Every structure is written in C-alpha cells, then in structure tokens.
Amino acid sequence: MGKDRGCSQTNNNMAKQSGIFQVEGTLGNVTFVKTQDGYLVKTKSAVSKARRASDPAFQRTRENNSEFGRAGKAGQVLRTAVRNLSKTAKDNRLASRLTKEMMKVLKADATSIRGMRNVVDGEAEMLEGFEFNIKAQLSSTLFAKYESTINRVTGMLDVTIPSFVPINDLVVPDGSTHFSIVSGGASVDFEAQTFEEITSASAIVPIDATPTALQTLSNALTAASTHPLFLLLGIQFFQQVNGINYPLKNGAYNALQIVEVSGV
C-alpha cells in the first residue's frame, strides 16, 4: 500500500499536499497549485469580489491590498532598473523578498493616509544592504574594505576598493579561477515607473595571492536627479578553460548588494 493521501494545513485558506499523487487544477471550490514550496491546496473565498470592493467591513483589506500592490510595482521597477547586474546574481525568491522590503519602505511614509502610503514618501534608504542573491551574499563573499559615495549634484555614484589579496579576502566557490568586481547605479522614478541605469566592472583577474590594484568603479547618471539613487556592488565568478572565462554555474554564486541609497 502507498502512503495515505491527504493534506497538511498551513493556514485558513491553504494546505500542503502530502500524498503520493500530486495534483494541479481545480475541483469545485478547491484549487491545487504547484509552488516553490511544493504542491499546495487553496480553497475559494466565500466572500465575493464585489463585496470586498465595496463593503465597509473590508476597508482595511482594500487599504492593505492597495499598498501591497504599490510595493510590488516599486520592487518590479527597481528589479528592471538593475537587471543587467541582477540577471547573473539573484535567487528564485528575489521578487517576493524585495516586495517585503518595499513594504517596509512604504510604511515609513509619515505623510500619506493609510492605503495611500507610497515608496517615494517613504524611506528608500531602508533598502541599503539588500542582497539580490540570498545564497551568495556580498557581506559573506567579499571581506575587503570598500567605500561608496553618491553625489546627487554631479550624478556620480562611485565605489572604491583598496588593494586586497583575492585568495584571502574572497569566499570562493568550488571551480572558480577568476573574478570580476561589478557595480551599477540607478535613478528610479517610482511614480512614472521609469529609470536610468549604468554599470561598470573591473577586469577579470585570477583568484590567487597577487594583491589587486586599488580600483574605483564609477557610474555616471544625470546630474541633480530628483529621484531616489541606488548604488550597487557585486562579484561575478568565472572558470577559465584554455584561456576562455566561463561564468560559473550561470551566476548561482555571484553576489550583488545595494550598498548605498540616496532618497529624495
């Protein structure tokens, strides 16, 4: 006999399938879905969409949904703005993690009423230290000191990395032979959902005991921007074979972090 088929409850409207037969689709008021956490079972709400949209009893729900949607859109435009860097340094929960942090930024808005709070009037600086790849965080990959500066007047976003010894100051994934330090700057208009971005990178150098040269990675954006500015720093790893540098594991071990933010 096989294992008993059934569900383990996770919350009021969702449960996790625990049987040997994993099902997707809808049966009556029950929907079976495949997620990153396995196969889940969801029940349809007994409350109609029209009632949720107008009933005073659901006012707080509407406010929460409005702000959550606003945070999700803000996270999406930021992810798009830095896609050239994050496409090789991200985990599969980046979108949800960034939306969660954007909610914190939005809730720091001390001027707008509940339901209308937004990222622009919040505290974008709360995103400093955000890691795009939770499986390879910059804070646990690069131990060399660095300095980051944002000059809103000139539009220059710089990262300076003093000389360091790669074999001592990097946590190196198996199989990597070379690395490059990357940086990027972005000016993001969250209201219009537009952005300006630029990236820079060091040369690809061996991971050995040879000290690196002092490096400054500069990212020039439009001067005197009136939008939040984001400065990113990351590391990309490579494996050199017959003189050709191949990205390691499609970037699974690359790190990328927002190291400085200048809000409005």
BAFI-3210 file (N, C-alpha, C; in Angstrom, 3 decimals, decimal comma, padded with zeros to 6 digits):
// residues 264
n [1|2|3|4|5|6|7|8|9|10|11|12|13|14|15|16|17|18|19|20|21|22|23|24|25|26|27|28|29|30|31|32|33|34|35|36|37|38|39|40|41|42|43|44|45|46|47|48|49|50|51|52|53|54|55|56|57|58|59|60|61|62|63|64|65|66|67|68|69|70|71|72|73|74|75|76|77|78|79|80|81|82|83|84|85|86|87|88|89|90|91|92|93|94|95|96|97|98|99|100|101|102|103|104|105|106|107|108|109|110|111|112|113|114|115|116|117|118|119|120|121|122|123|124|125|126|127|128|129|130|131|132|133|134|135|136|137|138|139|140|141|142|143|144|145|146|147|148|149|150|151|152|153|154|155|156|157|158|159|160|161|162|163|164|165|166|167|168|169|170|171|172|173|174|175|176|177|178|179|180|181|182|183|184|185|186|187|188|189|190|191|192|193|194|195|196|197|198|199|200|201|202|203|204|205|206|207|208|209|210|211|212|213|214|215|216|217|218|219|220|221|222|223|224|225|226|227|228|229|230|231|232|233|234|235|236|237|238|239|240|241|242|243|244|245|246|247|248|249|250|251|252|253|254|255|256|257|258|259|260|261|262|263|264]
n.u [000,838|000,414|001,509|-000,714|-003,036|-003,443|-003,780|-001,792|-002,498|-001,814|-002,632|-005,671|-006,779|-005,193|-003,444|-000,947|-000,202|000,167|000,151|001,025|000,278|000,468|-001,445|-002,655|-004,801|-008,378|-011,017|-014,244|-014,614|-011,993|-008,568|-005,659|-002,257|001,091|003,978|006,990|007,316|006,329|003,455|000,409|-002,802|-005,622|-008,500|-011,491|-012,538|-015,417|-016,425|-017,565|-016,009|-017,039|-018,207|-015,948|-014,840|-016,472|-017,789|-017,854|-016,745|-014,536|-012,669|-010,077|-008,809|-008,887|-007,245|-004,816|-004,321|-004,048|-001,702|000,102|000,118|001,221|003,765|004,701|004,830|006,768|008,990|009,255|009,945|012,405|013,871|013,879|015,350|017,937|018,553|020,594|022,735|021,652|020,672|022,584|023,018|021,081|018,429|015,758|013,710|013,781|011,940|009,745|011,072|012,092|009,727|008,713|010,583|010,130|007,604|008,207|009,605|007,539|005,711|007,040|006,352|005,347|003,506|001,359|-002,065|-003,390|-003,422|-002,808|-000,161|003,212|006,212|007,897|007,475|008,291|010,982|013,523|016,140|016,150|016,583|019,249|021,905|020,452|020,342|020,664|021,061|020,404|021,663|024,305|025,696|026,933|028,054|029,113|030,869|032,783|035,459|037,136|037,753|035,721|034,702|031,810|030,145|027,665|027,010|024,724|024,498|026,397|025,782|027,370|028,107|030,064|032,318|035,014|037,643|040,171|043,504|043,593|044,056|043,050|042,778|042,695|040,730|038,320|035,448|035,445|033,709|033,684|035,591|035,887|038,123|038,722|037,680|035,469|034,859|031,859|029,715|026,983|024,677|021,558|018,830|015,663|012,346|009,687|006,992|006,371|007,301|009,743|013,250|016,807|019,871|023,196|026,190|029,305|032,544|035,309|038,447|038,676|040,189|042,756|042,099|044,131|047,221|048,125|048,209|045,513|045,110|044,381|041,037|038,524|035,231|033,145|029,994|028,100|025,345|022,505|022,981|021,940|019,535|016,109|015,098|015,085|018,331|020,349|023,078|025,023|026,957|028,897|030,042|031,316|031,908|034,199|035,253|038,212|039,061|041,310|042,104|039,703|037,131|034,563|031,302|030,551|028,536|026,241|025,959|025,068|026,551|027,256|027,428|025,445|024,716|022,792|024,539|024,457|022,083|020,425|017,848|014,891]
n.v [-001,190|002,284|005,467|007,214|009,351|012,859|016,106|018,604|021,131|024,585|027,278|029,238|029,178|027,667|024,653|022,059|019,558|016,180|013,618|010,798|011,264|014,025|016,805|019,101|021,862|022,572|021,643|021,887|024,014|023,981|024,461|023,172|023,788|024,187|025,190|026,929|025,883|023,390|021,269|022,875|023,362|025,295|026,985|028,403|031,735|032,572|035,028|037,455|039,089|041,594|042,363|042,575|044,767|046,896|046,768|048,230|046,781|045,619|047,562|047,940|045,745|046,456|048,704|047,574|045,828|047,669|049,042|046,945|046,186|048,486|048,433|046,098|046,837|048,830|047,328|045,791|047,683|048,539|046,141|045,771|047,996|047,360|045,100|044,301|043,713|042,063|039,832|037,886|037,397|036,478|035,110|032,648|033,767|036,447|038,456|038,330|038,778|041,360|042,809|042,563|044,097|046,542|047,085|047,773|050,129|051,666|051,769|053,475|055,937|058,913|060,837|060,361|059,123|056,056|053,344|054,903|055,280|055,462|054,524|056,612|058,680|057,372|055,690|055,223|054,644|052,502|050,300|049,882|047,592|045,473|042,232|040,674|038,069|035,699|033,371|033,769|036,040|039,375|040,410|038,201|037,244|038,996|040,289|042,390|045,836|048,616|051,733|053,664|056,150|058,604|061,206|063,460|065,907|065,948|063,548|061,323|058,055|056,188|053,477|052,595|050,358|049,330|047,885|044,337|040,884|038,368|035,534|035,540|037,350|036,780|034,681|031,833|030,075|026,544|025,494|027,945|030,200|032,783|036,236|039,096|042,412|044,121|046,945|049,249|051,893|053,472|055,574|056,010|056,511|056,036|056,668|057,229|054,891|054,582|054,664|055,334|053,867|052,530|050,631|049,270|047,659|045,776|044,515|041,044|038,988|036,757|034,415|034,442|034,776|037,267|040,679|042,896|045,846|049,172|050,088|052,001|052,086|053,750|055,267|057,102|059,097|061,138|064,486|066,088|064,669|064,166|061,946|058,830|057,449|054,638|052,655|049,954|047,019|044,224|040,786|038,713|035,393|033,255|030,510|029,629|028,172|026,945|029,557|030,910|032,612|031,340|031,932|031,027|028,354|029,569|031,937|031,355|031,619|034,234|037,501|040,336|043,523|046,226|048,926|051,576|054,206|057,067|058,904|060,809]
n.w [000,000|-000,680|000,675|002,880|001,341|001,458|003,096|004,659|006,961|006,368|006,562|006,962|004,392|002,796|002,145|002,352|000,013|000,870|-000,023|-002,220|-004,785|-006,691|-007,441|-009,889|-010,661|-010,648|-008,507|-007,924|-005,234|-004,628|-005,281|-006,751|-006,660|-007,952|-006,319|-005,264|-002,792|-002,898|-003,638|-003,246|-001,662|-002,212|-000,987|-002,304|-001,602|000,351|000,182|-002,029|-004,838|-005,475|-003,057|-001,402|-002,602|-001,953|000,533|003,739|005,821|004,786|004,441|005,541|004,407|001,702|001,776|002,602|000,451|-001,623|-000,909|-000,826|-003,501|-004,597|-003,467|-004,649|-007,359|-007,195|-006,402|-008,688|-010,696|-009,734|-009,838|-012,587|-013,344|-012,522|-013,875|-015,655|-014,025|-012,000|-013,325|-013,403|-010,792|-008,637|-006,583|-006,474|-005,069|-005,189|-006,095|-004,257|-001,842|-002,207|-002,528|000,049|001,480|000,259|001,222|003,831|003,379|002,270|004,420|006,050|005,255|006,424|005,885|004,119|004,007|005,416|003,199|001,068|001,272|000,070|-001,789|-002,599|-000,751|001,432|003,159|001,344|001,891|003,575|002,083|001,839|001,934|000,984|-000,345|-003,456|-004,103|-002,053|-001,534|-001,981|-000,523|-000,620|001,690|002,933|001,134|000,055|001,773|001,747|002,411|001,415|-000,087|-000,559|-002,454|-003,114|-005,182|-005,470|-006,735|-008,869|-010,043|-009,876|-008,939|-006,982|-006,240|-004,299|-004,063|-002,088|-002,452|-002,301|-001,301|-003,270|-002,700|000,002|000,805|-000,361|-000,430|-002,063|-004,542|-005,318|-008,088|-009,341|-010,935|-011,588|-011,157|-011,173|-010,185|-009,926|-010,556|-010,216|-011,026|-010,380|-011,147|-010,062|-010,929|-009,212|-009,347|-012,059|-013,007|-014,364|-015,271|-014,983|-015,751|-015,190|-015,636|-014,395|-014,455|-013,151|-014,475|-015,441|-013,201|-011,860|-009,200|-006,791|-004,914|-005,516|-004,910|-005,600|-007,663|-006,472|-006,957|-008,596|-009,251|-011,317|-011,799|-013,866|-013,699|-014,716|-013,758|-010,710|-010,121|-009,262|-008,170|-006,232|-005,697|-006,404|-005,461|-006,414|-005,646|-006,583|-007,128|-009,652|-010,599|-012,376|-014,460|-015,865|-018,890|-021,093|-021,690|-021,947|-020,249|-018,430|-017,218|-013,893|-013,046|-014,127|-012,719|-010,148|-007,835|-007,689|-006,222|-005,176|-004,042|-002,660|-001,847|-001,131|-000,735|-001,898|-000,957|-001,909]
ca.u [000,000|001,173|001,247|-002,066|-003,125|-004,132|-003,238|-001,431|-002,985|-000,800|-003,376|-007,118|-007,201|-004,220|-002,846|000,080|-000,499|001,136|000,017|001,990|-000,208|000,425|-002,484|-002,795|-006,085|-009,468|-012,136|-015,208|-014,084|-010,614|-007,581|-004,365|-001,235|002,486|004,754|008,368|007,266|005,662|002,076|-000,473|-004,235|-006,268|-009,958|-012,028|-013,171|-016,875|-016,767|-017,478|-015,101|-017,804|-018,358|-014,646|-014,519|-017,364|-018,258|-017,017|-016,061|-013,286|-011,902|-008,664|-008,311|-008,646|-006,073|-003,634|-004,106|-003,572|-000,302|000,900|000,273|002,141|005,100|005,093|005,213|008,038|010,030|009,420|010,681|013,804|014,494|014,099|016,401|019,269|018,526|021,870|023,591|020,987|020,356|023,601|023,231|019,784|017,851|014,410|012,746|014,133|010,755|008,976|011,895|012,179|008,411|008,632|011,370|009,447|006,507|008,787|009,867|006,238|005,114|007,765|005,735|004,684|002,662|000,160|-003,018|-003,326|-003,969|-002,212|001,270|003,960|007,659|008,557|007,399|008,812|012,423|014,224|017,430|015,986|016,994|020,701|022,259|019,620|021,078|019,895|021,243|020,484|022,527|025,693|025,604|028,185|028,601|029,836|031,696|033,902|035,868|037,951|037,055|035,417|033,990|030,795|029,699|026,685|026,999|023,483|024,688|027,094|025,250|028,390|027,972|031,370|032,776|036,467|038,090|041,627|044,176|043,375|044,556|041,830|042,704|042,449|039,610|037,118|034,959|035,443|033,003|034,475|035,675|036,169|039,541|038,835|036,533|035,379|034,013|030,910|028,978|025,935|023,911|020,219|017,927|014,367|011,113|008,710|005,650|006,223|007,833|010,837|014,544|018,066|020,836|024,507|027,000|030,756|033,153|036,761|038,938|038,580|041,529|042,872|041,930|045,416|047,806|048,627|047,343|044,876|045,359|043,259|040,081|037,336|034,202|032,333|028,737|027,653|023,944|022,172|023,224|020,819|018,305|015,137|014,572|015,987|019,505|020,789|024,425|025,163|028,287|028,792|031,167|030,989|032,959|034,403|036,203|038,965|039,440|042,025|042,141|038,354|036,471|033,168|030,578|030,455|027,199|025,236|025,816|024,453|027,391|027,567|026,815|025,082|024,091|022,614|025,458|024,117|020,862|020,145|016,437|014,509]
ca.v [000,000|003,518|006,358|007,777|010,608|013,861|017,458|019,171|022,504|025,628|028,430|029,062|029,007|026,929|023,482|021,426|018,175|015,267|012,292|010,414|011,768|015,481|017,215|020,508|022,144|022,990|020,738|022,614|025,196|023,690|024,587|022,550|024,547|023,843|026,363|026,637|025,157|022,119|021,348|023,433|023,309|026,544|026,998|029,673|032,547|032,643|036,437|037,830|040,176|042,842|042,742|043,016|046,054|047,981|046,611|048,938|045,819|045,227|048,769|047,687|044,809|047,215|049,554|046,710|045,347|048,795|049,315|045,789|046,292|049,591|047,948|045,127|047,559|049,510|046,307|045,375|048,690|048,514|044,940|046,031|049,002|046,786|043,752|043,958|043,122|041,036|038,629|036,879|037,357|036,556|033,833|032,482|034,470|037,863|039,317|038,363|039,391|042,795|043,367|042,642|045,254|047,732|047,349|048,484|051,486|052,313|052,005|054,572|057,178|059,526|061,949|059,912|058,362|054,614|052,928|055,747|055,404|055,101|054,374|057,906|059,419|056,510|055,784|054,330|054,267|051,223|049,229|049,683|046,269|044,419|041,245|040,136|036,619|035,312|032,193|034,228|037,426|040,130|040,582|036,985|036,828|039,937|040,803|043,587|047,081|049,465|052,974|054,001|057,536|059,095|062,663|063,761|067,105|065,606|062,312|060,277|057,022|055,534|052,524|052,466|049,141|049,303|046,628|043,192|039,604|037,595|034,228|035,757|038,250|036,326|033,314|031,428|028,814|025,499|025,523|029,275|030,544|034,222|037,009|040,494|043,223|044,879|047,983|049,860|052,983|053,619|056,624|055,370|057,274|055,012|057,086|057,036|053,558|054,713|054,665|055,493|052,966|052,372|049,636|049,285|046,413|045,661|043,447|039,688|038,701|035,443|034,263|033,946|035,553|038,539|041,794|043,660|047,285|049,983|050,248|052,828|051,841|054,959|055,180|058,480|059,313|062,536|065,327|066,722|063,884|064,382|060,628|058,027|056,912|053,371|052,234|048,518|046,416|042,768|039,978|037,639|034,381|032,601|029,402|029,790|026,931|027,244|030,996|031,492|032,718|030,927|032,235|029,847|027,885|030,540|033,026|030,933|032,009|035,655|038,325|041,695|044,192|047,679|049,366|052,922|054,778|058,475|059,116|062,114]
ca.w [000,000|-000,658|001,795|002,921|000,625|002,253|003,108|005,954|006,959|006,529|007,059|006,812|003,009|002,007|002,779|001,529|-000,323|001,467|-000,600|-003,254|-006,065|-006,653|-008,381|-010,240|-011,271|-009,763|-008,290|-007,123|-004,579|-004,220|-006,353|-006,471|-007,371|-007,710|-005,955|-004,859|-001,529|-003,124|-004,134|-002,227|-001,891|-001,813|-001,077|-002,762|-000,565|000,272|000,025|-003,433|-005,193|-005,405|-001,650|-000,904|-003,204|-001,520|001,906|004,724|006,671|004,134|004,173|005,853|003,400|000,474|002,010|002,597|-000,911|-002,421|-000,578|-001,238|-004,947|-004,862|-003,119|-005,666|-008,576|-006,915|-006,463|-010,081|-011,466|-009,280|-010,392|-014,008|-013,471|-012,281|-014,461|-016,288|-012,999|-011,207|-014,098|-013,108|-009,343|-007,966|-006,185|-007,015|-004,233|-005,222|-006,234|-003,010|-000,795|-002,448|-002,221|001,510|001,911|-000,233|002,149|004,973|002,891|002,107|005,725|006,690|004,769|007,576|005,441|003,406|004,804|005,228|001,916|000,047|001,512|-001,125|-001,654|-002,787|000,510|002,481|003,439|000,422|002,485|004,262|001,170|001,916|002,427|000,393|-001,129|-004,572|-004,120|-000,649|-001,443|-002,108|-000,108|-000,716|003,028|003,335|-000,009|-000,064|003,074|001,550|002,711|000,255|000,216|-001,564|-002,375|-004,080|-005,300|-006,174|-007,548|-010,108|-010,605|-009,823|-007,915|-007,038|-005,240|-004,301|-003,379|-001,938|-002,808|-001,421|-001,799|-003,571|-002,060|001,427|001,078|-001,049|-000,235|-003,471|-004,825|-005,962|-009,542|-009,876|-011,070|-011,811|-010,697|-011,557|-009,323|-010,754|-009,855|-011,030|-010,437|-010,956|-010,709|-010,274|-010,740|-008,871|-009,740|-013,502|-013,282|-015,323|-014,590|-015,709|-015,108|-015,806|-014,926|-014,603|-013,984|-013,195|-015,342|-014,885|-012,687|-011,214|-007,757|-006,302|-003,819|-006,032|-004,493|-006,673|-007,639|-005,995|-008,048|-008,414|-010,256|-011,382|-012,539|-014,087|-014,032|-014,953|-012,588|-009,999|-010,215|-008,188|-007,823|-005,410|-006,374|-005,828|-005,838|-006,182|-005,747|-006,635|-007,606|-010,575|-010,633|-013,664|-014,556|-017,105|-019,567|-022,340|-021,926|-022,040|-018,949|-018,476|-015,980|-013,049|-012,675|-014,560|-011,763|-008,888|-006,703|-007,769|-005,172|-005,565|-002,901|-002,678|-000,799|-000,690|-001,321|-001,631|-001,196|-002,451]
c.u [000,866|000,835|-000,172|-002,074|-003,889|-003,456|-002,842|-001,772|-001,845|-001,420|-004,844|-007,545|-006,240|-003,652|-001,840|-000,285|000,590|001,058|001,037|001,564|-000,373|-000,455|-002,406|-004,142|-007,123|-010,561|-013,114|-014,620|-012,627|-009,693|-006,259|-003,308|000,147|003,252|006,180|008,411|006,565|004,262|001,158|-001,929|-004,846|-007,776|-010,415|-012,702|-014,687|-017,356|-016,575|-016,513|-015,794|-017,957|-017,043|-014,305|-015,345|-017,786|-017,323|-016,224|-014,711|-012,419|-010,410|-008,047|-007,992|-007,415|-004,796|-003,300|-003,543|-002,094|000,598|001,144|001,259|003,580|005,608|005,544|006,545|009,196|010,309|010,225|012,133|014,530|014,801|015,252|017,795|019,403|019,865|022,850|022,921|020,666|021,385|023,886|021,892|019,336|016,398|013,317|013,002|012,896|009,999|009,776|011,955|010,828|008,239|009,390|010,733|008,250|007,010|009,078|008,566|005,618|005,833|007,272|004,900|003,735|001,353|-000,765|-002,886|-004,054|-003,373|-000,719|002,044|005,457|008,370|008,582|007,846|010,301|013,167|015,562|017,353|016,402|018,503|020,995|021,432|020,454|020,183|020,008|021,468|021,398|024,009|025,711|026,966|028,860|029,359|030,699|032,939|034,222|036,783|037,104|036,784|034,678|033,011|030,345|028,678|026,710|025,788|023,645|025,321|026,518|026,247|028,142|029,215|031,546|034,289|036,863|039,613|042,200|043,842|043,891|043,364|041,708|042,400|041,140|038,342|036,736|034,646|034,685|033,914|034,430|035,989|037,666|039,758|037,583|036,597|034,476|033,136|030,184|027,920|025,247|022,575|019,498|016,526|013,219|010,000|007,292|005,399|006,683|008,848|012,147|015,666|019,087|022,134|025,286|028,477|031,334|034,671|037,153|038,703|039,991|041,561|042,590|043,201|045,920|048,372|047,689|046,750|045,312|044,159|042,330|038,950|036,392|033,229|031,123|028,149|026,198|023,712|022,327|021,918|019,495|017,391|014,523|015,549|017,113|019,988|022,167|024,599|026,604|028,130|030,065|030,637|032,177|032,986|035,330|036,892|039,401|040,049|041,934|040,789|037,700|034,979|032,478|030,345|029,001|026,115|024,950|025,221|025,247|027,791|026,811|026,508|024,298|023,870|023,451|025,180|022,886|020,795|018,692|016,164|014,721]
c.v [001,229|004,326|006,907|009,135|011,608|015,201|017,819|020,641|023,485|026,934|028,220|028,730|028,174|025,774|022,883|019,977|017,266|013,857|012,008|010,908|013,282|015,990|018,713|020,695|022,510|021,938|021,460|023,902|025,032|023,762|024,000|023,263|024,060|025,125|025,944|025,826|023,811|022,329|021,803|023,338|024,594|026,396|028,378|030,413|032,576|034,070|036,836|038,985|041,527|043,308|043,249|044,410|047,205|047,927|047,338|047,988|045,405|046,437|048,553|046,727|045,539|048,105|048,731|046,222|046,448|049,053|048,159|045,826|047,377|049,171|046,948|045,790|048,285|048,519|045,878|046,385|048,751|047,296|045,137|047,000|048,402|045,393|043,347|043,342|041,930|039,768|037,535|036,796|037,533|035,160|033,788|033,113|035,978|038,760|039,434|039,018|040,905|043,471|043,528|043,858|046,558|048,082|048,102|049,935|052,275|052,668|053,104|055,936|057,768|060,643|061,502|059,129|056,880|054,210|053,715|055,943|054,872|055,103|055,716|058,706|058,580|056,724|054,780|053,870|052,938|050,048|049,020|048,330|045,147|043,540|040,671|038,614|036,151|034,115|032,553|035,720|038,120|040,237|039,358|036,439|037,693|040,518|042,009|044,820|047,841|050,703|053,272|055,443|057,827|060,610|063,048|064,956|066,755|064,368|061,173|059,344|056,139|054,517|052,397|051,263|049,165|047,943|045,539|041,937|038,675|036,285|034,343|036,481|037,917|034,937|032,790|030,116|027,824|025,639|026,875|029,539|032,038|034,924|038,424|041,203|044,096|045,903|048,556|050,976|053,091|054,794|056,153|056,323|056,265|055,390|056,847|055,654|053,591|054,799|055,006|054,602|052,915|051,364|049,828|048,007|046,498|044,636|042,099|039,252|037,359|035,509|033,615|034,866|036,890|039,676|042,510|045,122|047,983|050,252|051,183|052,561|053,014|054,770|056,581|058,518|060,800|063,340|065,863|065,985|064,184|063,069|059,877|057,437|055,669|053,012|050,778|048,074|044,901|042,112|038,905|036,686|033,668|031,396|029,510|028,429|027,301|028,720|031,675|031,472|032,411|031,306|030,955|029,541|028,899|031,620|032,641|031,373|033,479|036,436|039,709|042,330|045,664|048,231|050,782|053,420|056,256|058,717|060,516|063,188]
c.w [000,000|000,580|001,703|002,228|001,474|002,161|004,530|005,929|007,177|006,991|006,744|005,390|002,171|002,816|001,822|001,279|000,244|000,900|-001,677|-004,620|-005,963|-007,781|-008,637|-010,912|-010,226|-009,726|-007,375|-006,567|-004,139|-005,429|-005,894|-007,310|-006,992|-007,436|-005,615|-003,568|-001,660|-003,672|-003,001|-002,657|-001,359|-001,943|-001,516|-001,614|-000,767|000,059|-001,431|-003,635|-005,078|-003,964|-001,073|-001,411|-002,647|-000,060|002,877|005,623|006,094|003,779|004,419|004,839|002,110|000,614|001,944|001,194|-001,804|-002,171|-000,968|-002,743|-005,323|-004,556|-004,155|-006,950|-008,388|-006,971|-007,889|-010,879|-011,023|-009,831|-011,875|-014,209|-013,335|-012,899|-015,071|-015,299|-012,323|-011,989|-013,885|-011,618|-008,635|-007,567|-006,646|-006,147|-004,222|-005,233|-004,916|-001,890|-000,960|-002,175|-000,717|002,028|001,446|000,647|003,373|004,597|002,830|003,457|006,503|006,208|005,903|007,186|004,797|004,332|004,508|003,950|000,765|000,262|000,313|-000,859|-001,735|-001,492|001,700|002,689|002,561|000,981|003,241|003,388|001,153|002,552|001,838|-000,531|-002,224|-004,662|-002,694|-000,451|-001,558|-001,801|-000,186|000,649|003,528|002,199|-000,147|001,308|002,956|001,859|001,414|000,735|-000,916|-001,355|-003,474|-004,043|-006,140|-007,110|-008,893|-010,785|-010,603|-008,642|-008,006|-005,919|-005,394|-003,465|-003,284|-002,336|-001,794|-002,086|-002,031|-002,799|-000,579|001,706|000,304|-000,562|-001,620|-003,664|-005,541|-007,477|-010,127|-009,887|-011,189|-011,285|-011,262|-010,558|-010,214|-009,903|-010,793|-010,281|-011,128|-010,319|-011,057|-009,954|-010,480|-009,284|-011,226|-013,939|-014,427|-014,547|-015,559|-015,006|-015,885|-014,979|-015,239|-014,025|-014,057|-014,256|-014,659|-014,490|-011,969|-009,717|-007,225|-005,202|-004,284|-005,613|-005,713|-006,589|-007,012|-007,174|-007,659|-009,573|-010,211|-012,274|-012,647|-014,535|-014,288|-013,664|-012,011|-010,174|-009,029|-007,715|-006,912|-006,255|-005,639|-006,368|-005,447|-006,354|-005,734|-007,126|-008,529|-010,655|-011,985|-013,492|-015,902|-017,644|-020,913|-022,712|-022,049|-020,664|-019,089|-017,163|-015,188|-012,689|-013,001|-013,514|-010,428|-007,669|-006,755|-006,695|-005,709|-004,424|-003,189|-001,530|-000,327|-001,442|-000,933|-001,988|-001,718|-001,381]
res [m|g|k|d|r|g|c|s|q|t|n|n|n|m|a|k|q|s|g|i|f|q|v|e|g|t|l|g|n|v|t|f|v|k|t|q|d|g|y|l|v|k|t|k|s|a|v|s|k|a|r|r|a|s|d|p|a|f|q|r|t|r|e|n|n|s|e|f|g|r|a|g|k|a|g|q|v|l|r|t|a|v|r|n|l|s|k|t|a|k|d|n|r|l|a|s|r|l|t|k|e|m|m|k|v|l|k|a|d|a|t|s|i|r|g|m|r|n|v|v|d|g|e|a|e|m|l|e|g|f|e|f|n|i|k|a|q|l|s|s|t|l|f|a|k|y|e|s|t|i|n|r|v|t|g|m|l|d|v|t|i|p|s|f|v|p|i|n|d|l|v|v|p|d|g|s|t|h|f|s|i|v|s|g|g|a|s|v|d|f|e|a|q|t|f|e|e|i|t|s|a|s|a|i|v|p|i|d|a|t|p|t|a|l|q|t|l|s|n|a|l|t|a|a|s|t|h|p|l|f|l|l|l|g|i|q|f|f|q|q|v|n|g|i|n|y|p|l|k|n|g|a|y|n|a|l|q|i|v|e|v|s|g|v]
***
